[in-house]
Amino acid sequence: MKGVFWNDAGDTYSWDKNGTFHPFDMGDGVLEGPGTNGNYCTGDCEGYDPVNYTQLRIPLERQVYNLNADYQVNDHLRLFTELTYSHYTADGISSPVFHQGVEVSSENPFLSDEARAIIDADGGSAYIYRMDTEFGDRTYNQKRETKRALIGADGYIGDWNYSVFYQEGRLDQDTHWYGQVYDDNYLLAIDAVSDGSGNIVCRDQSNGCQPLNIFGEGQASQAAIDWVSASAYRKADAKQKNAGFTFTGPVYELPAGPVNVALSGEWRREEASTEPDANMQEGRIFGNQSLGYSGAYEVNEWAAEVSVPLVEDVFLMKQVGVEMAYRYMDYTSVGNNDAWKLGLNWAVTDDLKLRATKSKSVRAPSVEELYQAAGQTYESFTDVCDANNIDAGDSPYRKQNCQAVGLPEGWSASDDWYHSNHPGYNAGNADLKEETSDAWTMGFVYTPSFLENFSLTADWWSFDIANAITSIGVGTAVKYCYDSESLDNPYCSLFTRDASGDIVSFVQSPINVATYKTKGLDIEANYSYDTESMGLFSFNLIATYLDDWRYNPTGFASDLDVYVGEYTDPRWKGRFTAGWHYADWSVSAIASYRGSGVLDNDYTAKDVSYNNIPSQTLWDMSAKYQINDDLQVRFGVLNVFDQEPPRNPYTYDNSDGYYDTNGRSFFAGINYTFR
């Protein structure tokens, strides 16, 4: 796209590749975009086509080497080692740098007289939306190298099994970005003026600024492109060391069977760091600010599991047992916590088995979440304690909380505060705590004796995650500091006021305030039938029904997001596989089903006309042939019927892998075992 702007009357204008000014060509019409996503035009319109900047497959070169060795010392002791080395190189591509709403003055001598007249009529400046193709596509090259080594021993001591190990691993990652621009240089370069002698120069000629002509394609000088162009680099690494042991065996014999116990312990150290170049750390390049960090934590874990058989061979209780597990964790970063599980297994008959589990688990914050270095940022936001805002919203606590921090009735922020962006920091949070998940699962396994080789499994599950880690912007922090029931909340510590009441500093960091809730049903059915003359036929069906999936980033009811039923999280997903196995041949057909959904549960027909997305089923076919004990060939077709995604802007431009945009494709390969 060469560029576009709107005048006050709502007319849309653009330039052709030669810089000739004209009304924007809408093609076959316009679909209004939701929220701030602009508009989509159809047909041969002048808009930006995201498909032109989308890779069907990211080019990837991968080398993986594994060496596993073991030595049986005697009947009770085996020594083993595992060595892994991998090297990945990936090259990606995305759209050229783009700018939205950059201001251009009618004094710019690169403008045509016609364009200048329209801009002058609108006050002397226009806000341009543009894809900056002069700088080429944005590309990246990433190299990842992983090394891992493990040594261990396992064996028997009487009726007990044991295993001990020590492991070290390291990941090194180097990433280069190209096709970038210096943001400040770009804004200076497009602010071109005449020097009065017929020369076009930058209004601010410091630092060697070269004027950039953005009206059309190929109109910019190489000197201007070079002055604005930039690249970026970031080095990252992660290290892990851990050691552990496990002992398992029976401790007591009950009438229904032995009581089995597992005891384990593990020590682990996690380290991570990133080192971006100066351009990224200082936020000088387009859309790629990144700060370095370095940090580490250690954890000691101790666990015990016990399986107790309660009843055996009683009417409607073929076998009943309970499973219990407990894990204690001591982190150098977040202190100590625990996790546990309580499970019931009930075989009603040989055909029907019931099972249920109640558990608690935790996730400790990552090194990055804890130790991300502070980097300066500037934000514009609303102060809810201002007289213009204090009575807005639906919180009954806002006014009393604002007055409790010393702001008098009728207080307003200063004029200087309103007319500036405010300095603050983005940073990690060393005071983070672990996330906690409570889970329920209940299900059954049915293997009817009257239908050989058939099984049906169903499990209902529910997960509630509390104290989830989420990043909070300063505007949200200010709002919920004063809208909370009291000032003793996680938000008020994220910003500071001066003596006059103005907010003069803030930190945007992750805190433990979010919640997740999800529940659903997993179903799996299997059946196989072996014929004597035509081989083995097998059938497998896996399906998931999503009953609920919701997320709240703040804990306030007004911020609740319900995702179930949206195209990213449809109610139903499933996969059906039919297989045929005969001699050295294996053939399978796979149908993948994705249920219907909507773009957003909050959208109505007034928001967008394409909220509904229909269901889709894709078919894949594959075959394998075992030439001999060592060599196997495989081949197949993906998306056999060459189905396109549902016709919707999001299923192409922003599907995130939910829909196949490749079309029908073929693959072939070999597996060879070296002996």
Secondary structure, DSSP 8 states (H G I E B T S, - for coil): ---EEE-TT--EEEE-TT--EEE---BTEEEE-STTS-EEEESS-SS--GGGG--SS--EEEEEEEEEEEEEEETTEEEEEEEEEEEEEEEEEEEE-EEEEEEEETT-TTS-HHHHHHHHHTTSEEEEEEE-GGG-EEEEEEEEEEEEEEEEEEEEETTEEEEEEEEEEEEEEEEEEEEEEBHHHHHHHHSEEE-SSS-EEESS-GGG------SSSS-S-HHHHHHHEEEEEEEEEEEEEEEEEEEEEEEEEETTEEEEEEEEEEEEEEEEEEEE-HHHHTT-BTT-----EEEEEEEEEEEEEEEEEEEEEETTEEEEEEEEEEEEEEETTTEEEEEEEEEEEEE-SSSEEEEEEEEEEEE---HHHHHB--EEEEE----TTSTTTTT-SS-SSHHHHHHHTT--TT----HHHHTS-EEEEE---TT---EEEEEEEEEEEE--TTSTTEEEEEEEEEEEEEEEEEE--HHHHHHHHHHSSSS-SSSGGGEEE-TTS-EEEEEE-EEEEEEEEEEEEEEEEEEEEEETTTEEEEEEEEEEEEEEEEEESSS-GGG-EE-TTBTTS-SEEEEEEEEEEETTEEEEEEEEEE--EES-TT--TTT-S--EE--EEEEEEEEEEE-SSSEEEEEEEESTT-----S-HHHHHS-TTSS--S-SEEEEEEEE---
